[in-house]
Structures are given as structure tokens and as C-alpha cells.
Amino acid sequence: MSTLLGTTLNGRYQLEAQIGSGGMSTVYRAMDQTLQRRVAIKLMNREVASDSDQLERFRREARAVAQLSHPHLVGVIDANEDEGRPYIVFEYVEGETLKERIRRQDRLSIPEAVAYSIEIARALAAAHARHIVHRDVKPQNVLIDSEGRAKVTDFGIARTLDEAGLTADGRVLGTTDYVSPEQALGQPVTGQSDFYSLGVALYEMLTGEVPFKGDNQVAVAMKHVRETIPDVRIARPEVSAALAAVLDGLTAKRLEDRYDNDGRLIADLEDVLAIETARAGSATGEVTSVLRTLPARKQRRVPFFVRRRRFSTIAVVAIVLAALGVALWLASRTHHTAQQTALSHVHPIALCPTCASAYNPYGIGGTYQNNPQAYKAIDGNPNTAWPTEQYYDHTLGKTGVGIYVKATPGTVVKHVVINTATPGWSAQIYVSNQQPDPTGFSTSKWVLAASSGGVANGQQIALDTADHGYEYYLLWITSLPPNSNFVAVNEFDLYGTTR
């Protein structure tokens, strides 16, 4: 291939240096002599150019990437053929791959890993909107430019969802370190396969290692099919439960448990970036750039001294919550003895760390209602809280908003105990054995078990469930506290028995 250096394709693109190679093609840095700028040329290898299937796959990549235009996608400039060898001309990105960056730093800071995941997810969303699945998302295919921005490249095995594939049934395309279970099994792939691969890449950014290793590619691929991704917080304990929950949603084996919507994934990652930046207490590099692109309501979750050195409504709320949290802990000690007596005939119901979800079927006030922070209502720490979104006219403007927890099927809850740093709001508690409908709240699917006005900190509420066991328990907030524009649920504890 070195003999091609100095060659000029179609009298325009002079090949200067080889910067990558694969079985199908070789990538060169080249000079566009017409516009006097550097470009990247992907030139099909001569030995495979005679293979009609390979030739069509290469041409398909050109057609696919030519449709795409996004700040975090490497742009295509031109496509042509020289002496029967097709090539694609891309913008030239000066920098390093994300893989090289991980190796150089051992692992990325948590906010940086989330920031790059947001940029990659936004690029994939642009492709998915065109019905194009990348099928080979990995750090090697993400370039970090001189300004620190991520740009996704190499749609070499991409294909649209509207066309028949050229790959024989059962053949796996993609790098097995990042391959989705369905792709490893040779099954049809969708954008959810890209999400899985992004999740594996995020795991590597956070830990410095891919989750699975094996003696060969088949062994690794089968681990992706059969084994759960290791808990990221074992390798990186400082990772928040919110980020761990997003990672679980990306790498779920079953499609029904995995993210299935670009918008929702990006929104959750944006929420997590605000959380992780606030926890870190600082922001540098690309984290700062990505923070500027977040919606205003999410930017306000980042402390003022990190964001732009001035107070915001959310920052003030965060400070107030922190102060109230200390008072809440002191107050909870006073209530402890009385609670123990009243609840002596039942026991606390253990819930998994990700078994709490915000519930906002009416959408007003933010579709996701701080869902990545829902775990704080069941984390056993009264100093943390799940807050609703801000309602600046001091009214919900809708029937309600809430948070539900998922218990073991058959759990009989007798009492709930609510700790809150914003007392005075009203709520109802509903129970159900049906998965909550995200599009609407219907009392036909929920059983009303209790109501309470003026909820106090440490309040115990007895439930009327006729000793029936249920799986879902919903705290449905129907009004805000007096002179307040949000509700904070510090703890939502269940007490009862499990059959």
C-alpha cells in the first residue's frame, strides 16, 4: 500500500500518509489540491474491489454517510472511483481516537465519560432519524478533534433499516468487544444495538477496561449474549446510582429492557451529566462545552460556581435542600422511637437500588421529572432527595405527578413512611400489579390505598390493601406545599410483609 503514497486520485486528491487500514479499505491523509485543504480518503483495497458484494457494501457506506450532517459525525465531502477503485472523501480530523484517549488516561473522569456519551448519542440520533444503524459503535470509531469534541466515524458496516442486508444469516459484523447480543446471534439489528455498544464504550470510559474478555472473539461474543455486564460501581465506586441505572438501560440483554428511544436516552444522559458535574464540583474541557448545550432547566442543576459563577433557582434549591437535609436528619432521630413502636408488627421492605421511577404521565413540568434522581427517594439517606420539577406559579396545573417503586410481586405493604424537606403537600398512595402506563394515569389500573393532606416530615400513612399483595406502589402528589414551587421526597419507605 505504501506505493500509493504520492498518488493523486482523479487529478485532485494526493495521498500523503496512511492513517488506518482494514480488510476492505485503507484510510489515507490526503491533500485536496483543488481547495488546498487536508482530507481523509477511504480507498477500497484493490484485492476486494472485484467482489461485487464488498463493492456494493462500500458504495452503500458512501450513500449512507452522504445523507448525514451533524457536528458530531465526521462529514463526507466527496465519493468517486479511480481506475475502478471507489473511494470516499471525509473531513480530516486532527486528534486522537477515543480508544487512544482512554489508554492514555487509563480511564476518563466521570463527567467527561458522560459528556462524550452525550455527543455520541446525539450523532447516533441523527443517523437513526435517517433509518441508518451504525452497527460498529466503539471507541476506535470515535475521533476526538483538537478542540476536544467527539465525532463518530466509520459507517463501513452501516445499513439502513429500509434495505435488505448483504450479510449472510448468522454472520456477525462488528467488533465483538462491543457487540450487542442480537448482533452476536446474527439476528436483525436496530438502533437499540447501537445503544448497547455505546453502553459498553461508556463502561470502558469509566473503568478503562471492556467488560468481557475471552480466548477468542466467539468467546467474547457469547459472554455478551449470556452474561450481565459487571456492576460498574464495583470497578468505580464513585459512579452515581443514576449513571449506573442509565448504563443498565443501555446494556440490558432483552430489547424490552433496553433504551428504545434516542431522545429519552439523551435526556437521561443530560440529567446524569448535571448530577455528576455537581458531585464533582468542577467542569473542564469538553464537559464545559457539553454543559452549555443542555436545556436551561438542566443547566440550572449545576452549582453556580461551576456553571457561570452566579446563583440560579435550582442552585438555591440545592443549597436549601442540603441545609434542610441536616435538619431533617436531626428531626428524624426524634421520630425514630415512635416509628419503631408503631411499626413493630411489620418490617421494612427491601427494594433494589433502581426500583424507583418518576411518574409524570401528563408531561407538564418536564417529561422525565428528574427521573435519574428517583433512586434518592429509596437510598436510605434522608439527606438526599428526589425533587419534582419546578412549578413557578406554585400549582401543579394538572391532576398530579409522582414517584413509584417496584417491589417483589406479592408484597403486602401495611404502612409507608415519608420523609420530606418540603412538608405541607398533599398526596395519594395507589397500588397496582400492572406496569404503570407512561401515557396516562387511570384509576381503573390503580387501587387507592390512602390519602393524606399536609404531608409532614416523617409521616406514617397506613394503607388499606385488604392484605392483598401488590408489585407497584405509587406516591401521587396532588398539590404543592404552601408558597413552594416543588416537592422533595427524601425517603419513601415501605413497611409490611412479603409472601
NUKE-297686 format. One line per field, with one value per residue (C-alpha): residue number from 1; residue in three letters; chain; x, y, z. Coordinates in steps of 0.1 Angstrom, whole numbers, padded with zeros to 4 digits. Example, Ala and Ser with C-alpha at 12.3 -4.5 7.8 and 13.67 -1.06 7.14 Angstrom:
NUKE-297686
num: (1;2)
residuo: (ALA;SER)
cadena: (A;A)
X: (0123;0137)
Y: (-0045;-0011)
Z: (0078;0071)
***
This chain:
NUKE-297686
num: (1;2;3;4;5;6;7;8;9;10;11;12;13;14;15;16;17;18;19;20;21;22;23;24;25;26;27;28;29;30;31;32;33;34;35;36;37;38;39;40;41;42;43;44;45;46;47;48;49;50;51;52;53;54;55;56;57;58;59;60;61;62;63;64;65;66;67;68;69;70;71;72;73;74;75;76;77;78;79;80;81;82;83;84;85;86;87;88;89;90;91;92;93;94;95;96;97;98;99;100;101;102;103;104;105;106;107;108;109;110;111;112;113;114;115;116;117;118;119;120;121;122;123;124;125;126;127;128;129;130;131;132;133;134;135;136;137;138;139;140;141;142;143;144;145;146;147;148;149;150;151;152;153;154;155;156;157;158;159;160;161;162;163;164;165;166;167;168;169;170;171;172;173;174;175;176;177;178;179;180;181;182;183;184;185;186;187;188;189;190;191;192;193;194;195;196;197;198;199;200;201;202;203;204;205;206;207;208;209;210;211;212;213;214;215;216;217;218;219;220;221;222;223;224;225;226;227;228;229;230;231;232;233;234;235;236;237;238;239;240;241;242;243;244;245;246;247;248;249;250;251;252;253;254;255;256;257;258;259;260;261;262;263;264;265;266;267;268;269;270;271;272;273;274;275;276;277;278;279;280;281;282;283;284;285;286;287;288;289;290;291;292;293;294;295;296;297;298;299;300;301;302;303;304;305;306;307;308;309;310;311;312;313;314;315;316;317;318;319;320;321;322;323;324;325;326;327;328;329;330;331;332;333;334;335;336;337;338;339;340;341;342;343;344;345;346;347;348;349;350;351;352;353;354;355;356;357;358;359;360;361;362;363;364;365;366;367;368;369;370;371;372;373;374;375;376;377;378;379;380;381;382;383;384;385;386;387;388;389;390;391;392;393;394;395;396;397;398;399;400;401;402;403;404;405;406;407;408;409;410;411;412;413;414;415;416;417;418;419;420;421;422;423;424;425;426;427;428;429;430;431;432;433;434;435;436;437;438;439;440;441;442;443;444;445;446;447;448;449;450;451;452;453;454;455;456;457;458;459;460;461;462;463;464;465;466;467;468;469;470;471;472;473;474;475;476;477;478;479;480;481;482;483;484;485;486;487;488;489;490;491;492;493;494;495;496;497;498;499)
residuo: (MET;SER;THR;LEU;LEU;GLY;THR;THR;LEU;ASN;GLY;ARG;TYR;GLN;LEU;GLU;ALA;GLN;ILE;GLY;SER;GLY;GLY;MET;SER;THR;VAL;TYR;ARG;ALA;MET;ASP;GLN;THR;LEU;GLN;ARG;ARG;VAL;ALA;ILE;LYS;LEU;MET;ASN;ARG;GLU;VAL;ALA;SER;ASP;SER;ASP;GLN;LEU;GLU;ARG;PHE;ARG;ARG;GLU;ALA;ARG;ALA;VAL;ALA;GLN;LEU;SER;HIS;PRO;HIS;LEU;VAL;GLY;VAL;ILE;ASP;ALA;ASN;GLU;ASP;GLU;GLY;ARG;PRO;TYR;ILE;VAL;PHE;GLU;TYR;VAL;GLU;GLY;GLU;THR;LEU;LYS;GLU;ARG;ILE;ARG;ARG;GLN;ASP;ARG;LEU;SER;ILE;PRO;GLU;ALA;VAL;ALA;TYR;SER;ILE;GLU;ILE;ALA;ARG;ALA;LEU;ALA;ALA;ALA;HIS;ALA;ARG;HIS;ILE;VAL;HIS;ARG;ASP;VAL;LYS;PRO;GLN;ASN;VAL;LEU;ILE;ASP;SER;GLU;GLY;ARG;ALA;LYS;VAL;THR;ASP;PHE;GLY;ILE;ALA;ARG;THR;LEU;ASP;GLU;ALA;GLY;LEU;THR;ALA;ASP;GLY;ARG;VAL;LEU;GLY;THR;THR;ASP;TYR;VAL;SER;PRO;GLU;GLN;ALA;LEU;GLY;GLN;PRO;VAL;THR;GLY;GLN;SER;ASP;PHE;TYR;SER;LEU;GLY;VAL;ALA;LEU;TYR;GLU;MET;LEU;THR;GLY;GLU;VAL;PRO;PHE;LYS;GLY;ASP;ASN;GLN;VAL;ALA;VAL;ALA;MET;LYS;HIS;VAL;ARG;GLU;THR;ILE;PRO;ASP;VAL;ARG;ILE;ALA;ARG;PRO;GLU;VAL;SER;ALA;ALA;LEU;ALA;ALA;VAL;LEU;ASP;GLY;LEU;THR;ALA;LYS;ARG;LEU;GLU;ASP;ARG;TYR;ASP;ASN;ASP;GLY;ARG;LEU;ILE;ALA;ASP;LEU;GLU;ASP;VAL;LEU;ALA;ILE;GLU;THR;ALA;ARG;ALA;GLY;SER;ALA;THR;GLY;GLU;VAL;THR;SER;VAL;LEU;ARG;THR;LEU;PRO;ALA;ARG;LYS;GLN;ARG;ARG;VAL;PRO;PHE;PHE;VAL;ARG;ARG;ARG;ARG;PHE;SER;THR;ILE;ALA;VAL;VAL;ALA;ILE;VAL;LEU;ALA;ALA;LEU;GLY;VAL;ALA;LEU;TRP;LEU;ALA;SER;ARG;THR;HIS;HIS;THR;ALA;GLN;GLN;THR;ALA;LEU;SER;HIS;VAL;HIS;PRO;ILE;ALA;LEU;CYS;PRO;THR;CYS;ALA;SER;ALA;TYR;ASN;PRO;TYR;GLY;ILE;GLY;GLY;THR;TYR;GLN;ASN;ASN;PRO;GLN;ALA;TYR;LYS;ALA;ILE;ASP;GLY;ASN;PRO;ASN;THR;ALA;TRP;PRO;THR;GLU;GLN;TYR;TYR;ASP;HIS;THR;LEU;GLY;LYS;THR;GLY;VAL;GLY;ILE;TYR;VAL;LYS;ALA;THR;PRO;GLY;THR;VAL;VAL;LYS;HIS;VAL;VAL;ILE;ASN;THR;ALA;THR;PRO;GLY;TRP;SER;ALA;GLN;ILE;TYR;VAL;SER;ASN;GLN;GLN;PRO;ASP;PRO;THR;GLY;PHE;SER;THR;SER;LYS;TRP;VAL;LEU;ALA;ALA;SER;SER;GLY;GLY;VAL;ALA;ASN;GLY;GLN;GLN;ILE;ALA;LEU;ASP;THR;ALA;ASP;HIS;GLY;TYR;GLU;TYR;TYR;LEU;LEU;TRP;ILE;THR;SER;LEU;PRO;PRO;ASN;SER;ASN;PHE;VAL;ALA;VAL;ASN;GLU;PHE;ASP;LEU;TYR;GLY;THR;THR;ARG)
cadena: (A;A;A;A;A;A;A;A;A;A;A;A;A;A;A;A;A;A;A;A;A;A;A;A;A;A;A;A;A;A;A;A;A;A;A;A;A;A;A;A;A;A;A;A;A;A;A;A;A;A;A;A;A;A;A;A;A;A;A;A;A;A;A;A;A;A;A;A;A;A;A;A;A;A;A;A;A;A;A;A;A;A;A;A;A;A;A;A;A;A;A;A;A;A;A;A;A;A;A;A;A;A;A;A;A;A;A;A;A;A;A;A;A;A;A;A;A;A;A;A;A;A;A;A;A;A;A;A;A;A;A;A;A;A;A;A;A;A;A;A;A;A;A;A;A;A;A;A;A;A;A;A;A;A;A;A;A;A;A;A;A;A;A;A;A;A;A;A;A;A;A;A;A;A;A;A;A;A;A;A;A;A;A;A;A;A;A;A;A;A;A;A;A;A;A;A;A;A;A;A;A;A;A;A;A;A;A;A;A;A;A;A;A;A;A;A;A;A;A;A;A;A;A;A;A;A;A;A;A;A;A;A;A;A;A;A;A;A;A;A;A;A;A;A;A;A;A;A;A;A;A;A;A;A;A;A;A;A;A;A;A;A;A;A;A;A;A;A;A;A;A;A;A;A;A;A;A;A;A;A;A;A;A;A;A;A;A;A;A;A;A;A;A;A;A;A;A;A;A;A;A;A;A;A;A;A;A;A;A;A;A;A;A;A;A;A;A;A;A;A;A;A;A;A;A;A;A;A;A;A;A;A;A;A;A;A;A;A;A;A;A;A;A;A;A;A;A;A;A;A;A;A;A;A;A;A;A;A;A;A;A;A;A;A;A;A;A;A;A;A;A;A;A;A;A;A;A;A;A;A;A;A;A;A;A;A;A;A;A;A;A;A;A;A;A;A;A;A;A;A;A;A;A;A;A;A;A;A;A;A;A;A;A;A;A;A;A;A;A;A;A;A;A;A;A;A;A;A;A;A;A;A;A;A;A;A;A;A;A;A;A;A;A;A;A;A;A;A;A;A;A;A;A;A;A;A;A;A;A;A;A;A;A;A;A;A;A;A;A;A;A;A;A;A;A;A;A;A;A;A;A;A;A;A;A;A;A;A;A;A;A;A;A;A;A;A;A;A;A)
X: (0000;0030;0035;0003;0017;0021;-0006;-0032;-0068;-0087;-0061;-0073;-0065;-0029;-0022;0003;0002;-0016;-0035;-0055;-0063;-0088;-0098;-0119;-0102;-0072;-0075;-0051;-0044;-0045;-0043;-0073;-0053;-0084;-0093;-0059;-0071;-0063;-0089;-0092;-0096;-0110;-0098;-0112;-0084;-0077;-0079;-0116;-0127;-0137;-0160;-0195;-0209;-0179;-0181;-0218;-0212;-0186;-0209;-0237;-0215;-0209;-0246;-0254;-0229;-0236;-0271;-0258;-0248;-0242;-0215;-0206;-0204;-0173;-0186;-0184;-0171;-0170;-0172;-0158;-0138;-0102;-0093;-0121;-0113;-0140;-0131;-0149;-0135;-0141;-0132;-0098;-0100;-0067;-0065;-0069;-0094;-0115;-0098;-0064;-0076;-0088;-0055;-0036;-0056;-0062;-0099;-0118;-0133;-0169;-0183;-0161;-0173;-0209;-0202;-0187;-0216;-0240;-0221;-0220;-0257;-0266;-0246;-0264;-0297;-0290;-0282;-0312;-0335;-0324;-0331;-0293;-0278;-0241;-0236;-0200;-0200;-0168;-0141;-0119;-0146;-0149;-0124;-0116;-0107;-0082;-0109;-0119;-0152;-0162;-0170;-0184;-0169;-0166;-0201;-0184;-0209;-0238;-0271;-0305;-0334;-0352;-0329;-0321;-0288;-0259;-0246;-0253;-0276;-0257;-0226;-0215;-0204;-0188;-0162;-0171;-0158;-0188;-0212;-0249;-0264;-0288;-0259;-0237;-0265;-0269;-0303;-0318;-0304;-0319;-0308;-0310;-0280;-0260;-0272;-0258;-0224;-0225;-0231;-0201;-0180;-0193;-0183;-0148;-0146;-0155;-0133;-0105;-0115;-0140;-0165;-0157;-0125;-0120;-0097;-0112;-0139;-0165;-0160;-0163;-0194;-0211;-0204;-0224;-0252;-0252;-0236;-0247;-0223;-0204;-0216;-0197;-0197;-0175;-0148;-0156;-0174;-0178;-0202;-0237;-0266;-0283;-0254;-0253;-0291;-0285;-0257;-0280;-0306;-0281;-0267;-0298;-0298;-0335;-0346;-0377;-0355;-0331;-0334;-0356;-0356;-0328;-0345;-0351;-0315;-0300;-0323;-0313;-0276;-0280;-0296;-0268;-0242;-0257;-0257;-0221;-0208;-0225;-0210;-0175;-0178;-0159;-0160;-0132;-0126;-0154;-0176;-0179;-0188;-0215;-0230;-0235;-0257;-0280;-0315;-0317;-0336;-0308;-0280;-0296;-0289;-0252;-0238;-0235;-0197;-0193;-0217;-0212;-0205;-0239;-0269;-0299;-0332;-0321;-0288;-0306;-0329;-0299;-0283;-0316;-0322;-0287;-0293;-0327;-0313;-0292;-0322;-0342;-0317;-0318;-0356;-0358;-0339;-0368;-0393;-0373;-0386;-0423;-0419;-0403;-0433;-0460;-0442;-0432;-0455;-0441;-0406;-0390;-0394;-0361;-0360;-0334;-0314;-0330;-0366;-0378;-0391;-0405;-0440;-0454;-0480;-0493;-0459;-0464;-0433;-0407;-0413;-0389;-0393;-0357;-0360;-0323;-0326;-0356;-0333;-0326;-0361;-0352;-0314;-0318;-0302;-0325;-0300;-0307;-0340;-0359;-0373;-0401;-0396;-0402;-0438;-0433;-0469;-0470;-0495;-0491;-0515;-0525;-0540;-0508;-0472;-0454;-0429;-0435;-0415;-0414;-0415;-0413;-0446;-0469;-0455;-0481;-0475;-0492;-0476;-0454;-0432;-0425;-0395;-0396;-0377;-0407;-0437;-0472;-0481;-0509;-0507;-0525;-0510;-0520;-0511;-0512;-0499;-0498;-0468;-0476;-0488;-0464;-0490;-0518;-0530;-0561;-0577;-0590;-0555;-0546;-0562;-0564;-0548;-0545;-0548;-0530;-0532;-0504;-0478;-0453;-0417;-0415;-0452;-0466;-0495;-0515;-0525;-0559;-0549;-0572;-0540;-0535;-0500;-0490;-0459;-0462;-0466;-0473;-0468;-0491;-0486;-0517;-0507;-0476;-0466;-0478;-0456;-0434;-0429;-0416;-0418;-0388;-0392;-0362;-0374;-0404;-0402;-0425;-0433;-0451;-0446;-0435;-0454)
Y: (0000;0023;0025;0045;0074;0104;0091;0116;0103;0118;0145;0161;0141;0135;0107;0118;0092;0060;0065;0033;0001;-0028;-0058;-0038;-0005;0017;0053;0080;0115;0134;0169;0183;0202;0220;0235;0233;0215;0182;0155;0118;0093;0058;0039;0004;-0022;-0035;-0072;-0068;-0043;-0072;-0087;-0074;-0078;-0059;-0033;-0027;-0025;0001;0021;0017;0033;0063;0067;0063;0088;0113;0117;0127;0161;0166;0183;0150;0130;0130;0147;0132;0156;0135;0100;0088;0060;0060;0032;0010;0016;0035;0060;0082;0117;0127;0158;0153;0153;0162;0145;0110;0083;0078;0045;0062;0088;0060;0042;0075;0085;0049;0059;0092;0114;0105;0138;0135;0100;0111;0142;0121;0096;0125;0136;0101;0096;0128;0117;0083;0100;0119;0086;0068;0096;0086;0050;0043;0019;0022;-0014;-0009;0017;0016;0040;0032;0047;0079;0107;0134;0166;0193;0211;0180;0173;0137;0128;0094;0079;0046;0036;0008;-0018;0006;-0002;0014;-0003;0000;-0022;-0059;-0068;-0082;-0103;-0140;-0152;-0158;-0139;-0113;-0078;-0055;-0058;-0084;-0064;-0041;-0063;-0065;-0098;-0098;-0089;-0117;-0141;-0129;-0115;-0083;-0051;-0017;0015;-0004;-0024;0009;0018;-0015;-0008;0027;0013;-0009;0020;0041;0012;0013;0050;0047;0017;0017;-0019;-0036;-0057;-0091;-0108;-0143;-0165;-0156;-0133;-0160;-0165;-0127;-0125;-0153;-0135;-0106;-0130;-0148;-0127;-0095;-0066;-0063;-0037;-0005;0006;-0023;-0011;0026;0031;0068;0063;0075;0052;0074;0068;0031;0030;0046;0021;-0007;0006;0008;-0027;-0047;-0081;-0080;-0054;-0047;-0037;-0016;0020;0022;0060;0083;0113;0096;0083;0117;0134;0109;0113;0151;0147;0125;0150;0177;0154;0141;0176;0189;0160;0166;0203;0214;0211;0213;0206;0191;0188;0226;0226;0200;0217;0248;0228;0214;0228;0257;0238;0212;0237;0252;0219;0225;0246;0283;0284;0256;0270;0307;0320;0332;0319;0302;0290;0253;0261;0279;0249;0225;0246;0248;0211;0204;0226;0211;0176;0181;0194;0165;0140;0156;0156;0120;0110;0124;0104;0072;0057;0065;0050;0018;0013;0019;-0003;-0031;-0056;-0051;-0049;-0026;-0038;-0040;-0025;-0027;0005;0011;0002;0038;0058;0093;0092;0122;0109;0144;0158;0193;0204;0182;0149;0130;0148;0143;0105;0099;0112;0089;0065;0091;0085;0049;0051;0051;0085;0112;0139;0132;0138;0132;0166;0173;0198;0235;0248;0286;0295;0273;0250;0217;0227;0190;0161;0150;0139;0113;0085;0048;0019;-0017;-0043;-0081;-0094;-0103;-0077;-0067;-0031;-0020;0014;0039;0065;0097;0119;0153;0186;0204;0195;0206;0189;0165;0131;0098;0064;0039;0002;-0020;-0052;-0036;-0018;0019;0035;0064;0080;0084;0079;0058;0049;0017;0004;0016;0009;0038;0027;0060;0098;0125;0163;0184;0156;0161;0151;0115;0110;0075;0065;0033;0016;-0001;-0030;-0057;-0077;-0081;-0082;-0057;-0050;-0013;0014;0050;0082;0105;0142;0162;0196;0216;0229;0264;0291;0264;0255;0219;0189;0170;0133;0124;0089;0068;0037;0007;-0015;-0048;-0084;-0104;-0136)
Z: (0000;0006;-0032;-0034;-0014;-0036;-0060;-0070;-0073;-0102;-0105;-0072;-0040;-0034;-0009;0018;0046;0056;0088;0090;0073;0073;0053;0029;0027;0036;0050;0039;0048;0016;0002;-0018;-0044;-0057;-0023;-0007;0024;0041;0039;0048;0019;0024;-0006;-0013;-0014;-0049;-0040;-0028;-0054;-0077;-0051;-0061;-0025;-0010;-0037;-0030;0007;0002;-0021;0004;0031;0008;0002;0039;0052;0024;0039;0073;0086;0123;0144;0160;0128;0106;0074;0039;0012;-0019;-0034;-0066;-0083;-0097;-0121;-0108;-0071;-0053;-0025;-0001;0009;0046;0066;0082;0120;0137;0171;0185;0188;0220;0224;0224;0249;0273;0270;0276;0307;0319;0324;0319;0346;0352;0338;0308;0301;0303;0281;0253;0256;0250;0219;0205;0213;0196;0165;0165;0168;0136;0119;0134;0122;0087;0095;0095;0121;0126;0138;0149;0176;0196;0209;0179;0157;0177;0169;0194;0175;0185;0204;0224;0205;0197;0161;0151;0120;0100;0089;0070;0081;0085;0068;0065;0081;0048;0027;0027;0042;0022;0051;0052;0080;0112;0103;0129;0117;0143;0169;0195;0224;0219;0200;0211;0219;0190;0166;0180;0173;0137;0144;0130;0144;0151;0168;0201;0190;0187;0222;0236;0220;0233;0268;0266;0254;0283;0307;0292;0295;0332;0341;0315;0305;0283;0304;0288;0278;0263;0244;0211;0195;0197;0234;0240;0218;0238;0270;0256;0249;0282;0309;0326;0323;0356;0380;0371;0407;0418;0395;0400;0434;0429;0400;0410;0411;0385;0360;0368;0360;0326;0319;0329;0305;0277;0281;0290;0272;0265;0240;0260;0290;0269;0258;0227;0220;0212;0228;0261;0262;0255;0281;0308;0299;0301;0336;0347;0334;0355;0385;0381;0374;0406;0425;0411;0419;0388;0350;0325;0288;0268;0299;0299;0262;0266;0296;0275;0251;0278;0282;0306;0333;0333;0333;0365;0383;0381;0410;0402;0408;0382;0357;0354;0390;0397;0416;0399;0412;0411;0427;0456;0459;0460;0488;0507;0504;0517;0547;0553;0549;0581;0600;0586;0599;0633;0633;0621;0653;0673;0654;0654;0687;0679;0645;0659;0682;0656;0630;0654;0637;0602;0587;0561;0526;0508;0473;0446;0440;0407;0417;0419;0389;0385;0371;0350;0325;0318;0308;0322;0341;0323;0308;0329;0362;0374;0368;0372;0408;0417;0434;0461;0475;0484;0491;0529;0531;0544;0533;0496;0478;0446;0437;0413;0385;0393;0390;0392;0398;0429;0414;0395;0368;0364;0383;0398;0395;0415;0420;0421;0435;0422;0450;0448;0434;0463;0487;0513;0525;0557;0562;0543;0559;0540;0548;0531;0533;0519;0542;0535;0502;0496;0482;0475;0475;0449;0444;0413;0398;0363;0348;0351;0318;0309;0287;0312;0347;0351;0384;0367;0368;0403;0436;0460;0493;0512;0511;0531;0531;0546;0545;0573;0576;0590;0584;0587;0565;0569;0537;0531;0508;0524;0529;0491;0477;0450;0429;0423;0449;0437;0457;0437;0446;0441;0454;0463;0497;0506;0489;0473;0437;0441;0463;0477;0486;0508;0516;0506;0528;0527;0557;0556;0546;0516;0507)
***
